[in-house]
Amino acid sequence: MTRVINVLPARCIWTFSPAMNHDHDHHHHPAPQDFGARFALGIALNIAFVAVEAFYGWRAGSLALLADAGHNLGDVGGLALAWAGLAAGRLRANDRHTYGWQRASILASFLNATLLLVLMGALALEAAQRLSSPAPVDEWPVLVVAAVGIVINGATAWLFLAGSKGDLNIRAAFLHMAADALVSLGVVISAAVVLATGWMWIDPAISLLIVAVVVWGTWSLFAQSLHLLFDGVPHGVDLAAVRARLLAVPGVVSLHDLHVWALSTSKVSLTAHLVVHGDTPAADAVLEQAEHVLHDVFEIRHVTLQVESENFAAHCALVAGDGPACPGTAKAVEPTP
C-alpha cells in the first residue's frame, strides 16, 4: 500500500520518499487466476466446432446453422480479445507506463460487450427477415449439430464461471460462451418443433427471443465497462460511505480530492487528502487507521493518502487552475535521497 505524507504547512505539494515506495503487492487485490490454459482450450474447442457447424450448415441448407457458425466465430475472437486483455494487464509497469497496462482488461471487456451486441443485432435482423419468408431446411443435421454446440459452448462457459464474479473481463468471456450455448439450445428447440409440426416460423421466432435474453444480460457488462473506461467509481464501492469512514478516523478534521477509480477489471485505486490536527506522529496513526478501514471495509488495497495540517489545507483551498500549488511554489520538492 503506497503512502504519500505531506505535513509541511508552507508548501501545498506532493512529497515523495524512495523509502515509501517499496512494493506492497501482497496488499493488492489478488490477480485473477491464470486463465491462459482455459482460454487456449476454449478457443481450440470452438474453432473446431465452427468448422463442423459451417460444413453441416452448408450441407443441410440451414441458414440458421451457418449464422450460428458465424456467431461462434465472432465469439472465438471475443475469447482471444479477453485473453489478450488479461495478458496485457500483467505487463510490468515502467517509467512510461507507471500503472502498466492494467486498463487493457477494461478495454477488452468493453470491446467484448460491444462485439456481442453487434452480433446479436445482426442475428435479430436475419431472424426478422426469415420470419417474413421462411425456407425449408433439413432439420435433423441442424438438431444434432446444435446439440453438440450446447455441450461445447456450455463446457467453455463453465471454464470461466469461477472468475466471472471477480473480474469483468472474465465475465465477458463467460457471457459470450453462455450466450452461444443459449443460441444452440434455441436452434435445437426450433428444429425439434419444426420436425414435429412443420411450422417454419418457429426458428426465427425463437431466435428473436434468444437475442432479447442475450442483450438483456450483456447490457450491464457494456454499461459497467464504459463507466470504468471514463474513471467512474467501480460498482460496489459506495463513495459516500468511504468518505464518511475516512472522516470518522480519529484526528481527521476534513478531507478533499477523494478519487476512486478502477486500475483494471479487478483492482480498485484510491487517492485522498486528509486534513488532520498536529504533525507527523499523529499523521502516522491516521494513515494506519485509514488504510485499515479502506482495506477491511471496502477491499480497496491500492491507496495513496496525503496528510495535511489545517493551515496547509487552507492554503490549498485558495489555489485554482493548474498553476503552482501555493503562491511562490514553482516546483515540487525533490525526492529525499
N, C-alpha and C positions, 0 to 999 in steps of 0.2 A: 504494500500500500504506500503510495507516494505522499509525502508531506512537504508542503511549502509553507514556511513560517516567516512572517514579517511583523515585527513589533517595533520597528523604527518609526517614531512619530513624525520625523522630519521629511520622510520621503514616501510617497504613495506608489510603491513599485514592488514588483516581484523580486524576491531574493532567492538564490539557489545555492545549495552546497553539495558538492560531489558526495559527501558523506551521507546525504539524504537520498541519493539516487540509486542505492543498492536495490537490486531486483527483488520484488516480493511476489513472484509468480504463484507462490503457494497460497497467496491470499486471493487470487483472482478466481473468477468462475472457472470451474474445470472445463477444459476444452472439450468439444463434442467428441464422443468416441470415434476412433478412426474407422470411418465407414468406407475406406478405399476398396477393400475386398468386396463389400456388399454392392458398391456401385459397379465394380467390374463385372460381378456375377449378374446383376440386374440388367446391365447393358447387353451382355452376351446373350442372355436368355431372350431378351426382347428383339434383338436383331434377328436371331434365328426364327422367332415366331413371326415377325413381319414378313420374312421371305416366304414362309409356309402360307401365311394368310393371303398374301398377294397372289401367289400361284393358284390356290384353290378358289379365290375370288374371281380370278380371270377364267378358270375352267368352268365354274358354276354360273358365270354371268351375273354375279351378285355385286351390284354397285355398293351395297351396304358394307359387304366384307372388304371390298377394295378401299372404301372410305375409311373403315376402321383400321386397315393396314397403314394408310397414310397418317391417321391419327396416332397410331402406335409408334410410327417412325418419328413423328414430331416429339413424342414423349421420350424416345431414346435421346434425342437432342436435349430435352429438358433434364434428363438424368446426367448427361455429360456436362451440362451447364452448372448444375448444382454441385457436382463433383469438383469441377474447376474452381467454383467459388469457395468451397471449403479448402482446397489446396492453396489457393491464393491467400486466404486468410491466415494460413500458417507460415507464410513467408516472414522472415525476421525483419524487425524494424531497423532502419539505418538513418543516416544523417539527412537524407532527402525525404524519407517517409517514416516519421518518428512513431507513428502508430502501426507501421507495417501496412499490410493490405487487407486488414480485417473487414473493412467495409465491402469487400468483394462479395462476401456471403450475403449481405443485404441486397446488393445489386442483382446477384444471381436469383434470389428468391423473387424479386420484383419482375425480372425478365421471365422467370418461370411462370409466374401467375399471369402475366400478360400473354405469353405464348398459349397457355391453356385456354384463356378466354377467347383468343382469336380462333383457335382450333374449334372450340365449341360454337362460335359464331358461324364458321364455315359448315359445320355439321348441321346446325339448325337450318341454314339456307338450303342445303341439299335435301334435308328431310321435308322442308316445306314444298320443294319442287316435286319430290316423289309423291307427296300426299295428293297433289293435283293430277299426277299422271303415273300411277303405279304400274310397274312392269313385272311380268312373270319371272320367277327365279327358281333355280334348283335348290330347294331349301335344306336337303339332307346334308350335303357338304358344308353348307353355311352353319347349320346347327352344331355339327361335330367340331369344326374348327373354332367356332366361337366358344364352345365348352372348354376346349383346350386353353383358349385365351383367358377364361376365368381363372384357371389354375395358375397359368404363367404370371398374369398380372397380379392376382391375389398373393401369390408367393413373393413376388417382388415388392409389393406394398408392405408385406409383413416384415421384410428385411429392414425397412425404415421406420416401423411402428415405434420401436423403443426410443428413437431420438426425435420423434415428431412433436413432442410436447415441449422439449427444452431448446430446440433450435429451429428458427423459421425456415432456414434453407433445407434442412432435413424434412420439415413438414411439407415443403413444396414438392419434394421428390415423392413423399408418401401420397400426397393428394393426386399427383399425376398418375401414379400406378393404381390407386384406388378408383380413380375415375375411369381408367382403362378397364378394370375388372367390372365396373358397373355397366359400361358400354357393352362389353362382351355378354354380360348377363341379359341385357336388353335384347341383343341380337338373338340369343338362344330362345328367349321367351317369344319374340316376334316370329321366329322361324317355326317354333312348335305350334303357335296359334294359326299361322298361315297353313301349315300342313294339315291341321285339324279342321279348319273352317274354309280355307281358300280366300279369306279376307286379306287382300294385299295391302290395304291401307294401315293395317296394324303395325307393320315395320316402321314406317316414318312417324306414326303417332307415338310409339314407344321411344323412338329416337329423340323426339322433341321433349318428352318427359325427362329423359336422362339428361339432356342438355340443361334443362331448368335446375335439376338437382345439383349437377356439377358446378354450374355458375354460382348457385347459392353457396356452395361450400368453398369456392375459390375466392369469392369477392372479399372476404375478410383478410385472406392472405395478401391479396393485391393492395387493399387499403392499408394494412399494417406495414408492409414493406415500403410503400410510397411514403407513409408517415415517417418511418425511420430514415429514409434517404434524405429527408429535409430536417434531420436532427430533432424530430419530435420526441417527447418523453415516452420511453418504452411502455408498452402495455403491461399493466401490473404494478407500475410504480406510481404511487399517489404523491404528487409533488406537494400538495398541501400538508399531508401527513409528515413527509420528510422535513419540510420547513418547521412544522410545529415541534417535532422531536429535537431538531438541532437547537431551536430556541429554548427548549426545556433543559439543555445541558447546563449544569451549574457554571456560572461565570460568563455565559454568553448573554450579552445585552441586546444584540441585534445581529442581523446578517443581511448580506446583499450579494448580487451577482451569483445567485444559485442557478446552476445549469445541470441538467441531467439529459444524457443522450446515449445512443447505442454505438459502441465501437464496432460491434459485429452482431450477428443474429443471436449470440449467446452471452455477450459481455456488455455490461452497463457501466458508464463512467459518470462521475460527478465532480464538479468544482464549486466552491463557495468561499466567500469572505466572511469570517466570523469576527464580530466585534466583541472584545472582552474587557473586563477590568484588569488592571495590573500588567505585568510584563511577562518575560519568558517562562518562569516557573509555573505560573498559572496557565499560560498558553499550552504547555506540555500536557497538563491534566485535561484541559478542554479538548485537545486533539485526540488524546487516547479515548476519552468517553465518546466523543463524536464519531470516531471510527468504529467503535464497538456498536453503537446504535445503528449506523448505516450498514454494517456487516450483518449483525444479528437480526435486525428487524426487516430491512429492505433488501438484503442479499446484494448490496452494492459494494464491490470489493476494489474497484479501481477509483480511488478517491484522491483529490488534490484540494487541500484546505489552506487558506491563508488566514492567519490570525492577526488581528489589528487592534491597537488601542483605540479608545473612543476619539481622542484628538486626531489620530491618524485617519479614521473613518470620516470624520467631519471634513478634513481637508479633501479627501477623495470625493465627497459629495458635491464639492464646489466645481469639480472638473467636468468639462463637457467636450464632446468631439473626440478626435483621435490624437490630440496633442499629448505633451508630457503629462504624466500622472499628477504632478503638483507643480505650481509655479516655480520656475527656476530649475526644474529637473529635466535634464536633456537626454539622459540615457539611463539604462538600468544598472544596478550595482553589479560589478564584475563578480564571477563565482569565487568563493573562498578557496584559496589553494589547498 
